């Protein structure tokens, strides 16, 4: 898993942490960027990711492999006709 970088940081008295420089650099984080936090109760894991500047840009093309056999516009048109 050479593509995963793992490092540690300490939670200080006001629950503040410092993101290690290597991770900040690889994630292209800057001062003022926002982070999304997620807690997985099953795995007992905290997941932190940069908040996308544009969710639509981030999701663009997601699921495109689903529409190999039929263009999405044709599918939507057919579904609407069935209403």
C-alpha positions in Angstrom: 0.0 0.0 0.0 2.5 2.6 -1.2 -0.3 4.9 -2.1 -1.4 5.4 1.6 0.5 7.8 3.9 0.1 7.2 7.6 1.3 9.6 10.2 0.4 10.7 13.7 -0.4 13.9 15.4 -1.4 14.8 18.9 -4.7 16.3 20.2 -3.8 19.3 22.3 -5.7 20.8 25.2 -8.2 22.7 23.1 -8.8 19.6 20.8 -6.6 21.1 18.1 -4.4 19.1 15.9 -1.7 19.8 13.3 -1.8 18.1 10.0 1.6 16.7 9.2 3.4 18.6 6.5 3.8 15.6 4.2 0.1 15.0 4.2 -0.7 18.7 3.8 1.6 18.7 0.7 0.2 15.5 -0.8 -3.4 16.6 -0.3 -2.6 20.1 -1.6 -4.1 21.7 1.5 -3.9 25.5 2.2 -4.7 27.7 5.1 -8.5 28.3 5.1 -9.4 25.1 3.3 -12.2 23.2 5.0 -12.2 19.5 6.0 -15.0 17.0 6.2 -15.0 14.7 9.2 -16.7 11.3 9.4 -16.8 8.8 12.2 -17.3 5.1 11.4 -18.8 3.4 14.6 -18.4 -0.1 13.2 -14.7 0.3 12.4 -14.0 2.9 15.1 -12.3 5.1 12.5 -12.2 8.8 12.0 -12.0 9.8 8.3 -10.9 13.3 7.3 -11.0 14.6 3.8 -10.8 17.9 2.1 -14.1 19.5 1.4 -14.5 19.9 -2.4 -14.6 23.4 -3.7 -17.5 22.2 -5.9 -19.4 19.0 -5.2 -20.7 18.9 -8.8 -17.1 19.0 -10.2 -16.1 16.3 -7.7 -18.9 14.0 -8.7 -18.7 14.6 -12.4 -18.4 11.3 -14.3 -19.3 9.2 -11.2 -21.0 6.0 -12.4 -20.2 6.6 -16.0 -19.5 2.9 -16.4 -23.2 2.2 -15.8 -24.2 3.9 -19.0 -22.1 1.8 -21.4 -25.0 0.0 -23.0 -27.5 2.9 -23.0 -26.9 6.6 -22.9 -28.2 8.2 -19.8 -30.4 10.7 -21.7 -32.2 7.8 -23.4 -32.7 6.0 -20.1 -34.1 9.1 -18.4 -36.4 9.8 -21.4 -37.7 6.2 -21.3 -38.3 6.4 -17.5 -40.2 9.7 -17.8 -42.4 8.2 -20.6 -43.4 5.4 -18.2 -44.7 7.8 -15.6 
